[in-house]
Amino acid sequence: MGNRILLGNTADVPAGGLKEFRTELERVVVAHVGNAFSGIAARCPHMGGAMINGRLDGASITCALHGSRFNIQTGEVLDWVHAPGFLRAFLTLGRPPKPIQTYAVIEEAGKLYLEE
């Protein structure tokens, strides 16, 4: 078991919702999907959009700034650039999409912990 940092209460993150927490070192967005909690970086790795403003749909979150979609459990990019035809091809040329940082979030006795 690694080092744990208290984030807050499980009740702080409603089912199907998001909540941003700040630690001494970073900001983390926690999603509550089903019976599980997942943590991701507070900023999109592509254009720095605030992920707390993103749209959560099951296990995916869409960046409100430019439409990239990520798996909240693995960080995998599900859709990189939300743009039509030629513009999409141009923007994705030669650059692999960067996944979003994920964090292990542990629920214990009504509390949420970030596990390092």
Contact map, one row per residue, 1 for C-alpha under 8 A:
11100000000000000000000000000000000000000000000000000000000000000000000000000000000000000000000000000000000000000000
11110000000000000000000000000000000000000000000000000000000000000000000000000000000000000000000000000000000000000011
11111000000000000000000000000000000000000000000000000000000000000000000000000000000000000000000000000000000000000011
01111100000000000000000000000000000000000000000000000000000000000000000000000000000000000000000000000000000000001111
00111110000000000000001000000000000000000000000000000000000000000000000000000000000000000000000000000000000000001111
00011111000000000000000000000000000000000000000000000000000000000000000000000000000000000000000000000000000000111100
00001111100000000000111000000000000000000000000000000000000000000000000000000000000000000000000000000000000000111100
00000111110100000000100000000000000000000000000000000000000000000000000000000000000000000000000000000000000000111000
00000011111110000000000000000000000000000000000000000000000000000000000000000000000000000000000000000000000001110000
00000001111111000000000000000000000000000000000000000000000000000000000000000000000000000000000000000000001001110000
00000000111111000000000000000000000000000000000000000000000000000000000000000000000000000000000000000000000001000000
00000001111111000010000000000000000000000000000000000000000000000000000000000000000000000000000000000000000000000000
00000000111111101110000000000111000000000000000000000000000000000000000000000000000000000000000000000000000000000000
00000000011111111100000000000001000000000000000000000000000000000000000000000000000000000000000000000000000000000000
00000000000011111000000000000001110000000000000000000000000000000000000000000000000000000000000000000000000000000000
00000000000001111100000000000011110000000000000000000001010000000000000000000000000000000000000000000000000000000000
00000000000011111110000000000011100000000000000000000001000000000000000000000000000000000000000000000000000000000000
00000000000011011111000000001111000000000000000000010001000000000000000000000000000000000000000000000000000000000000
00000000000110001111100000001110000000000000000000010000000000000000000000000000000000000000000000000000000000000000
00000000000000000111110000111100000000000100000000010000000000000000000000000000000000000000000000000000000000000000
00000011000000000011111000111100000000000000000000000000000000000000000000000000000000000000000000000000000000000000
00000010000000000001111111110000000000000000000000000000000000000000000000000000000000000000000000000000000000000000
00001010000000000000111111110000000000000000000000000000000000000000000000000000000000000000000000000000000000000000
00000000000000000000011111000000000000000000000000000000000000000000000000000000000000000000000000000000000000000000
00000000000000000000011111100000000000000000000000000000000000000000000000000000000000000000000000000000000000000000
00000000000000000000011111110000000000000000000000000000000000000000000000000000000000000000000000000000000000000000
00000000000000000001111011111000000000001100000000000000000000000000000000000000000000000000000000000000000000000000
00000000000000000001111001111100000000111100000000000000000000000000000000000000000000000000000000000010000000000000
00000000000000000111100000111110000000111100000000110000000000000000000000000000000000000000000000000000000000000000
00000000000010000111100000011111000011110000000000000000000000000000000000000000000000000000000000000000100000000000
00000000000010011110000000001111100011100000000000000001000000000000000100000000000000000000000000000000000000000000
00000000000011111100000000000111111111000000000000000000000000000000000000000000000000000000000000000000000000000000
00000000000000111000000000000011111111000000000000000000011000000000000000000000000000000000000000000000000000000000
00000000000000110000000000000001111100000000000000000000000000000000000000000000000000000000000000000000000000000000
00000000000000000000000000000001111110000000000000000000000000000000000000000000000000000000000000000000000000000000
00000000000000000000000000000001111111000000000000000000000000000000000000000000000000000000000000000000000000000000
00000000000000000000000000000111101111100000000000000000000000000000000000000000000000000000000000000000111000000000
00000000000000000000000000000111100111110000000000000000000000000000000110000000000000000000000000000111100000000000
00000000000000000000000000011110000011111000000000000000000000000000000110000000000000000000000000000111100000000100
00000000000000000000000000011100000001111100000000000000000000000000000100100000000000000000000000011110000000000000
00000000000000000000000000111000000000111111000000100000000000000000000000000000000000000000000000011110000000000000
00000000000000000001000000111000000000011111000001110000000000000000000000000000000000000000000000000000000000000000
00000000000000000000000000000000000000001111100111100000000000000000000000000000000000000000000000000000000000000000
00000000000000000000000000000000000000001111111111100000000000100000000000000000000000000000000000010000000000000000
00000000000000000000000000000000000000000011111100000000000000000000000000000000000000000000000001110000000000000000
00000000000000000000000000000000000000000001111110000000000000000000000000000000000000000000000011000000000000000000
00000000000000000000000000000000000000000001111110000000000000001100000000000000000000000000000000000000000000000000
00000000000000000000000000000000000000000011111111000000000000000000000000000000000000000000000000000000000000000000
00000000000000000000000000000000000000000011011111100000000000111100000000000000000000000000000000000000000000000000
00000000000000000000000000000000000000000111000111111100000000111000000000000000000000000000000000000000000000000000
00000000000000000000000000001000000000001111000011111100000001110000000000000000000000000000000000000000000000000000
00000000000000000111000000001000000000000100000001111100000000000000000000000000000000000000000000000000000000000000
00000000000000000000000000000000000000000000000001111110000000110000000000000000000000000000000000000000000000000000
00000000000000000000000000000000000000000000000001111111000011110000000000000000000000000000000000000000000000000000
00000000000000000000000000000000000000000000000000001111100011110000000000000000000000000000000000000000000000000000
00000000000000011100000000000010000000000000000000000111111111000000000000000000000000000000000000000000000000000000
00000000000000000000000000000000000000000000000000000011111110000000000000000000000000000000000000000000000000000000
00000000000000010000000000000000100000000000000000000001111110000000000000000000000000000000000000000000000000000000
00000000000000000000000000000000100000000000000000000001111110000000001110000000000000000000000000000000000000000000
00000000000000000000000000000000000000000000000000000001111111000000111100000000000000000000000000000000000000000000
00000000000000000000000000000000000000000000000000000111111111100000111100000000000000000000000000000000000000000000
00000000000000000000000000000000000000000000000000100111000111110011110000000000000000000000000000000000000000000000
00000000000000000000000000000000000000000001000011101110000011111111100000000000000000000000000000000000000000000000
00000000000000000000000000000000000000000000000011101110000001111110000000000000000000000000000000000000000000000000
00000000000000000000000000000000000000000000001011000000000000111110000000000000000000000000000000000000000000000000
00000000000000000000000000000000000000000000001010000000000000111111000000000000110000000000000000000000000000000000
00000000000000000000000000000000000000000000000000000000000001111111100000000011110000000000000000000000000000000000
00000000000000000000000000000000000000000000000000000000000001100111110000001111110000000000000000000000000000000000
00000000000000000000000000000000000000000000000000000000000111100011111000001111000000000000000000000000000000000000
00000000000000000000000000000000000000000000000000000000000111000001111100111110000000000000000000110000000000000000
00000000000000000000000000000000000000000000000000000000001110000000111111111100000000000000000000000000000000000000
00000000000000000000000000000010000001110000000000000000001110000000011111110000000000000000000000000100000000000000
00000000000000000000000000000000000001100000000000000000001000000000001111100000000000000000000000000100000000000000
00000000000000000000000000000000000000000000000000000000000000000000001111110000000000000000000000000100000000000000
00000000000000000000000000000000000000010000000000000000000000000000011111111000000000000000000000111100000000000000
00000000000000000000000000000000000000000000000000000000000000000000011101111100000000000000000000110000000000000000
00000000000000000000000000000000000000000000000000000000000000000001111000111111000000000000000011110000000000000000
00000000000000000000000000000000000000000000000000000000000000000001111000011111000000000000000000000000000000000000
00000000000000000000000000000000000000000000000000000000000000000011110000001111110000000000000000000000000000000000
00000000000000000000000000000000000000000000000000000000000000000011100000001111110000000001000010000000000000000000
00000000000000000000000000000000000000000000000000000000000000000111000000000011111000010011000000000000000000000000
00000000000000000000000000000000000000000000000000000000000000000111000000000011111100010000000000000000000000000000
00000000000000000000000000000000000000000000000000000000000000000000000000000000111110110000000000000000000000000000
00000000000000000000000000000000000000000000000000000000000000000000000000000000011111110000000000000000000000000000
00000000000000000000000000000000000000000000000000000000000000000000000000000000001111111000000000000000000000000000
00000000000000000000000000000000000000000000000000000000000000000000000000000000000111111100000000000000000000000000
00000000000000000000000000000000000000000000000000000000000000000000000000000000001111111110000000000000000000000000
00000000000000000000000000000000000000000000000000000000000000000000000000000000111111111111000000000000000000000000
00000000000000000000000000000000000000000000000000000000000000000000000000000000000011111111100000000000000000000000
00000000000000000000000000000000000000000000000000000000000000000000000000000000000001111111100000000000000000000000
00000000000000000000000000000000000000000000000000000000000000000000000000000000100000111111100000000000000000000000
00000000000000000000000000000000000000000000000000000000000000000000000000000001100000011111111110000000000000000000
00000000000000000000000000000000000000000000000000000000000000000000000000000000000000001111111000000000000000000000
00000000000000000000000000000000000000000000000000000000000000000000000000000000000000000001111100000000000000000000
00000000000000000000000000000000000000000000000000000000000000000000000000000000000000000001111110000000000000000000
00000000000000000000000000000000000000000000000000000000000000000000000000000000000000000001011111000000000000000000
00000000000000000000000000000000000000000000010000000000000000000000000000001001000000000001001111100000000000000000
00000000000000000000000000000000000000000000110000000000000000000000000000001000000000000000000111110000000000000000
00000000000000000000000000000000000000000000100000000000000000000000010000111000000000000000000011111000000000000000
00000000000000000000000000000000000000011001100000000000000000000000010000111000000000000000000001111100000000000000
00000000000000000000000000000000000000011000000000000000000000000000000000100000000000000000000000111110000000000000
00000000000000000000000000000000000001111000000000000000000000000000000111100000000000000000000000011111000000000000
00000000000000000000000000010000000001111000000000000000000000000000000000000000000000000000000000001111100000000111
00000000000000000000000000000000000001100000000000000000000000000000000000000000000000000000000000000111110000000111
00000000000000000000000000000100000011100000000000000000000000000000000000000000000000000000000000000011111000011110
00000000000000000000000000000000000010000000000000000000000000000000000000000000000000000000000000000001111100011110
00000000010000000000000000000000000010000000000000000000000000000000000000000000000000000000000000000000111111111000
00000000000000000000000000000000000000000000000000000000000000000000000000000000000000000000000000000000011111111000
00000000000000000000000000000000000000000000000000000000000000000000000000000000000000000000000000000000001111100000
00000000111000000000000000000000000000000000000000000000000000000000000000000000000000000000000000000000001111110000
00000111110000000000000000000000000000000000000000000000000000000000000000000000000000000000000000000000001111111000
00000111110000000000000000000000000000000000000000000000000000000000000000000000000000000000000000000000111101111100
00011111000000000000000000000000000000000000000000000000000000000000000000000000000000000000000000000000111100111110
00011110000000000000000000000000000000100000000000000000000000000000000000000000000000000000000000000011110000011111
01111000000000000000000000000000000000000000000000000000000000000000000000000000000000000000000000000011110000001111
01111000000000000000000000000000000000000000000000000000000000000000000000000000000000000000000000000011000000000111
